[in-house]
């Protein structure tokens, strides 16, 4: 994940929408508020840590961006801007929004440039009337500035609106909806509202004010706050083309959006579009202009396919596709249509033949939930359970539950492809989350999806249920093989020919979700699943994981891998591509037995890592201990493999090169292949037993006793491996530049020293 995502995490659905930026902002003649507000104002400083700058968006053409803030990036000579001060109108009144509350308290409220800006804002807000200011929030320094430097009259209290005020300076949360309505009335009848965000002590405050701000074409995000460790200054230059709906609409009209990276503002462009479509009424001028610009019609949407992909920088189609689908989402939310079938559904996830029987069937699903000591999902999580059924796109399926099970918070899920791939530079299928979920109630629940998909039953991970019984009407059968339960003869003769476009192969340990076309000729899933069970058992042995597993590990094939990597793993699943290596070879047991699969063993290894104990830099290193363990222990192919060090001599050469070229812990952390050599040296000399012993120790350690700092994690690993090898590895770690504390080194000093041959003095 990029550093940028820590700034703009909520933008994930549109992350890396890179071709979005126009170069020409709206005409300077439209800047009506900026000249009077900035007259005589010098450089305005940004707040310094621990203060924060919020993300402000303009959703319509009405707001005017006054000042912007620079966002530094890890890339040289690349940066972008975000809004710092913006104005707007509502009825007869005005708003001026600061993206930081820090401008209304020391030290910024005592800064000369800030004071000049605030005085201009007060004059702009009150017009020809005497300035009568009511303050909600703030401290004595703000009031002293207002009465002494600004010369205004303070009126009212901090609890109720004063009818004589013409400016309200808001620097506190507004949780009362009645008070929010009063604020709206105050502005609409001619008052001016100043507000500053975010408010760190009340993180939800910006969201509370958004119902009012949206009516003025503004939006304040409670996410994505920026911090500045040193003094920076705001910019009064024209807002760049990625910032503000005025400029974005101009870019869309002129098709002027060259391919650029997110470090130049592509995410803000995308996020602004996303929030405008989500927050504005379908009849609003902005939404209507978007519809006309991208030729939106629900029955003629752009559809990415492998034959005709959508690519960044290749004309306006890529951006038009994103805008079209945000408009469609808005339309379906406003007017749900259970029978709507997305045009893309026919190609992905795929069509169901019209002649395929729609079934009425009774199911009894064994419940498999609970933590199993690995990387777990968030605490409130529902574990998916397969039904062997498929919901066709645009068709209603009815699920019936007993009264008892209806109180168990069960959920139906249609589809398995939940990852948003809209950040990818090339799209070959629908980019967004294709899954739909429905809470199941007593009696029956109607479920549907414009895309269709495998039907799953999601059960709370803390459930005490053993079996769930349900009745399903209207679904079609999907190929599903369960090791130890499904007859091979029935599979070969009937099940693998079921009409759904997706299939599942499952055991107690693993579930493979694959395109049905991939398994039509698969004769022996039993043998294949036995192999994968052996892989899982081998990795569990190294991880000292108790068996049996509470639930199987899920591997899902996708046409595009949303992370941008070739494969990826998260707390819920592993996603692999639908190609020869990712899918076809995963289903070829003879190939796997002869060659293995570094990628799949690696991703399964991620599920077994000790994420709370491994120190920084080990994510792509210790994972390959599991990969090598399978190659060595299960396939008997040794430690040296195609995608790792291929020989002991290569290890020696890589180590020598590292030691000769200014070795450092930073280099070690940044090169997983190099860092793996350190572990291979230990395994080559001492075998796997010390690693197994250390991991048994890790497994037995209660989470409450996990080391909490990076230094403590390194010390814990160092002390454990020294004890397991009965060697003082201090000189070994020192040559590798992996730091440990003097106390840990002293504790290991009683063991005999050790270095591998290639690191011994010549």
C-alpha positions, 0 to 999 in steps of 0.5 A: 500500500502506498504512503498516499493511501494513509492520507486518502484511505477513503478514496480507495474505490477511485484510487489511482484514477490517474488520467483525470487532471485538466490543466486549465482552471475556470476563468479568473473572472469567476473569482469574486470572493478571493480579491477582497478576502486576500487583499493585503494578506501576506503568506498564511502559515499552515498549522504544525503538528499536532494540529491537522488539516481536513479534506474539504471538497466543493461539490458544485460550481458555486463555492470558490477556493480561496487558499490551497495547501501543499501536500508533499509526496515521497516522489521528487518534484511531485506534489499536489494541493488540497483546499485550505479556505473556501467560500460559498453561498446559501440563500442570502447568506455566506459561508467561509470554511477553514479546513483547520480549527487551528486558525481560531486559536493560538498560535495561528490566531495571533499570526499577523497574516492570519489576523489580516485574513480573518479581518478581511473575512469579517468585513466580507461577511458583514458587508455594510452592516456593523459587524456583530459576531457570535462565537461558538467555541474558541478561547480567550485569544480568539475573543481578544483578537475579535474585540481588540484587533478586529474591533467587532462587537461580540454578542450572544452566548455559546448555547443559542443563536443571537438574533442580532448576530450577522456573523457566527464563528463556529469552532465546536461540534453541532450534534443537535439537528434542531440547532443545525436547522437553526444554523441553516436558517441563520445563513439563508436569511443573510448571516455569514457562517465561519467554521473551522475543521477538523476538531480533534476532540470531536472527530465526527463533528465535520460529518455532523455539519455536512447536511448544511454544507452540502446545501452550499455545495461543500463537503468536509471529510472526517478522514484524510487529515494532513499534518505538517511537521514544519512550517509551510504556507498556503497558496493563493495561486489559481486552484489546480485542475484536480481541485474543485468541481468548477475545474473538474467540470471544465476538464470533463467538458474539454476532455483535458485529463492527461495521465498523471499519478495520484501524487499530483491530485488524481485521487482528489479529482476522483473523490470529488466526483464520487461525493458529488454523485453520492450527495447531490440530488439526481436532478441537480445541475452538476449531476445532470451535467455529468450525465450529459458529459459521459452520455449516461444511460443505464442500458448503454454503459461502457463495459470493460472486457478482455477483448476491449479493455479500458485503459488510462490515458487512452481517450475519455472512455476510462473516466466516462466509465467511472462516472457512469457507474457512480451515476448508476449506483445513485440511481439504483439506491434511489430507485431499487430495481431487483430485476435490473441486469448490469450489461457487464454481468454477461461477461463477468461474473458470467451469464446463466443459461435461460433454460437452466432450472431454477430450483426450490431446495432445502439446505442444512449447512454445517457452521464453521466459525471462530478464530484459528490463531492466524491473521483474523478479520475485524472483530465484527465479522461473518464467516462465509459458508457456501451453498452450492447455488448461484443467483442469476443476474437480475433475478429474485431469489427467495430465502426462508429461515426458521424463527429461531435462526432468524434471530442469529444475524445471518446474512445472504451474500451474492457473489465473491468478488468484493474487491474494488479494482477501479485503481488499476490502469487497465480494466478487463471486467467491471471494476467495482464490488460486485457482491450484494448482501441481505440481512435474513429475517423470519419468514422469507427474504428476497435477494437479488443482484444486477451481476449475479454470483455464488450464493453464500450464507454469512454467519457471525464468527462468534455464533454457537450454531452448529447447523443452519437450515434454510429454504432457497427458491429461484437459484440454480445449481453450481458445480461444487465438490466437497472432499470426503463427501461428494461422489467422484462418479456423481461429480464426473457425470453430473455436478461438474456440468451444472450451469452456473459460471462459477464453481467451488472445490472444498475440503475442511482446510481449503476452498477454491472458487474458480470459473466453472469453465476451468473444472468442466474437464477436471476428473479427480478433485479428490486428489487435487484437494488432498494435495492442497490439504497436505500443503495446508497441513505442512504450513500449519506444522511450521506455524505450530497451528492447532488442527483441525482448522475452524474454517477453510482458507479461501482462494478466489480466482479473479479476472483482475487482481485488485491490489495491483500485485500478481496475487494478494492475501488479506484477513479473509481470503487469497485472490489469484488471477485467472491465467495459466499459473494463477488458476490452471496450474493451481488445479493441475495436481500432477504439475503441482506434485512435480513442480510445486507453486511458489506463488500459491505456497507464498500466499498461503504462507501469509495466512500463517505468519506471526503478524503481531510478533514479526518486526518491520521488514519481515512481511515478505521474508518470513512468509517464504519460510512457509514456502520453502518449508513446503518445497522441502518437507512436502515435495522434498525439493530442498531449500533452493528454488526458482523464485528464491536463492537457487543455490548455496553458492548464490546465497554466499555470493549475495551475502558477500556482495551485501557485506562489500557494499555498505551494509545497513539494516535499511537495505536488509529491510528493503530487500526480501530476497537478501533478508531470506538468505539470513534465514537460509544460512541458519536452516542450512546449518541447523535444519528446520528444528530451531525455526520450528521450536521458535514458532512453537514458542511464538504460538504459545505466547499469549497476545497480551504478552506480545512485544510491543516495540520494534526493538522488543520484537527483534530482541524476542526473535534474537533471544529465541533463535539463540536458545533454539540453536544453542549459539550466540548469534550476536556476531551473525546479527551484527554482520547482517546489521539487524540491531538487537539490544546490549541486554539481549546480546549479553543474555546470549553471550554464554552460548558458543559463537557462530558464523556461517562459512561465507561470513567468517574472517578470511 
